[in-house]
């Protein structure tokens, strides 16, 4: 089945490369991207629920499938946001914040109850919210060639073959873990360093920290090269791993009545079968 999917993303790398990456898995679908400011870089349990970035994302999601009389609605619209370390322990809080923002958006757009319900029906059918955990770079560790395309000069001690990269953790790379705090740009505090895929990728690309800024790992260069041709077969090989990512593929497959190319366990928080406001939340 053919169809159009509007992706609302919060990073430059995803804005450039994610549509191309997903079209590899779903060649009959057309993906378009829109980039907006993200909202998960701060602990949402300590933030105002409806801050400006999350409200703007919610508005654009609703408008994608309910644009009014003159607009052409997308067959499906998906917000994809990094969970980030600040919220990795509370995906449920992030999801609740976004649900609240979507509801507020509908109520603000339409005062008529019948029109509100019409809009809610559209977003239940066509809209989704998915999380990359803890961030997109985690999935590069599911394919060693992706790390090399990103610019890695050293082999990673983290592999998606034996670790669920959505629970990313560096345990045994001494040069990386023992570098003095702030001695190199990637040498963040020890707890963050162990759990942060981008920090570790920066190290793999520039182990001793001597490269000029333009030669280091950059999302819009190495990140794009890694993501646009990411081997989903490798990343999603273990059906018990990457359940947040797998939920995205399952959701798109269901919306367009396609066979899911990567069946397996989906995370219950973003599994499309569990949605009451959007398709999956």
HELIX and SHEET records of a PDB file:
HELIX    1   1 UNK A   12  UNK A   25  1                                  14    
HELIX    2   2 UNK A   44  UNK A   46  5                                   3    
HELIX    3   3 UNK A   52  UNK A   65  1                                  14    
HELIX    4   4 UNK A   85  UNK A   87  5                                   3    
HELIX    5   5 UNK A   91  UNK A  109  1                                  19    
HELIX    6   6 UNK A  113  UNK A  126  1                                  14    
HELIX    7   7 UNK A  136  UNK A  142  5                                   7    
HELIX    8   8 UNK A  144  UNK A  150  1                                   7    
HELIX    9   9 UNK A  165  UNK A  167  5                                   3    
HELIX   10  10 UNK A  174  UNK A  177  1                                   4    
HELIX   11  11 UNK A  190  UNK A  195  1                                   6    
HELIX   12  12 UNK A  197  UNK A  205  1                                   9    
HELIX   13  13 UNK A  213  UNK A  215  5                                   3    
HELIX   14  14 UNK A  219  UNK A  223  3                                   5    
HELIX   15  15 UNK A  224  UNK A  228  1                                   5    
HELIX   16  16 UNK A  232  UNK A  235  1                                   4    
HELIX   17  17 UNK A  243  UNK A  255  1                                  13    
HELIX   18  18 UNK A  272  UNK A  274  5                                   3    
SHEET    1   A 4 UNK A  29  UNK A  35  0                                        
SHEET    2   A 4 UNK A   3  UNK A   9  1                                        
SHEET    3   A 4 UNK A  76  UNK A  82  1                                        
SHEET    4   A 4 UNK A 127  UNK A 132  1                                        
END                                                                             
